[in-house]
Amino acid sequence: MINLFQKVPSISTEKLAEKLAEPITLLDVRTPDEYRDGHIAKAISYPFEKIKRYQGKKEELYIICQGGVRSKKAAKILKGKGYEVVNVRGGMNQWHGPVKGGK
């Protein structure tokens, strides 16, 4: 059973910008349309609805969404599956770096 009350570490979008210089795995749990409207270059689209089926490498995962709610839930689900996760606080609403796609 997944404990939705467990604590999940989080970082700011500014710290994420620094981390992007390293090889990290960043999952974008927004809808495919939201992702297409603009995403961080290293972000992998993995919609929240599918997160329970995620089976990537057991490596540290950074999770982002639009405002931080879905990513926090997704991080808790993945942590319950044994992944080391970090939620990105504020999501894309707080991201001021470059984006791919969109208008």
BELFENHU-V211863 format. One record per residue. RES is the residue in one small letter. OMEGA is omega in whole degrees, -180 to 180 (NA if undefined). Layout:
res=RES omega=OMEGA
res=RES omega=OMEGA
This chain:
res=m omega=-178
res=i omega=-180
res=n omega=-178
res=l omega=179
res=f omega=-180
res=q omega=179
res=k omega=177
res=v omega=178
res=p omega=178
res=s omega=177
res=i omega=177
res=s omega=176
res=t omega=177
res=e omega=178
res=k omega=178
res=l omega=179
res=a omega=177
res=e omega=-178
res=k omega=-177
res=l omega=175
res=a omega=180
res=e omega=175
res=p omega=179
res=i omega=174
res=t omega=-179
res=l omega=178
res=l omega=176
res=d omega=-173
res=v omega=176
res=r omega=178
res=t omega=177
res=p omega=179
res=d omega=178
res=e omega=-180
res=y omega=-180
res=r omega=-179
res=d omega=177
res=g omega=-178
res=h omega=176
res=i omega=-173
res=a omega=-177
res=k omega=-174
res=a omega=176
res=i omega=178
res=s omega=176
res=y omega=-174
res=p omega=-178
res=f omega=-178
res=e omega=-177
res=k omega=-169
res=i omega=180
res=k omega=-179
res=r omega=-177
res=y omega=-180
res=q omega=178
res=g omega=178
res=k omega=178
res=k omega=179
res=e omega=179
res=e omega=-179
res=l omega=173
res=y omega=-174
res=i omega=179
res=i omega=173
res=c omega=-179
res=q omega=-175
res=g omega=178
res=g omega=-177
res=v omega=-180
res=r omega=-179
res=s omega=179
res=k omega=177
res=k omega=180
res=a omega=180
res=a omega=179
res=k omega=178
res=i omega=-179
res=l omega=177
res=k omega=177
res=g omega=177
res=k omega=176
res=g omega=179
res=y omega=172
res=e omega=-172
res=v omega=175
res=v omega=178
res=n omega=176
res=v omega=-178
res=r omega=176
res=g omega=176
res=g omega=-178
res=m omega=177
res=n omega=-179
res=q omega=-177
res=w omega=179
res=h omega=-180
res=g omega=-179
res=p omega=176
res=v omega=175
res=k omega=178
res=g omega=178
res=g omega=-176
res=k omega=NA
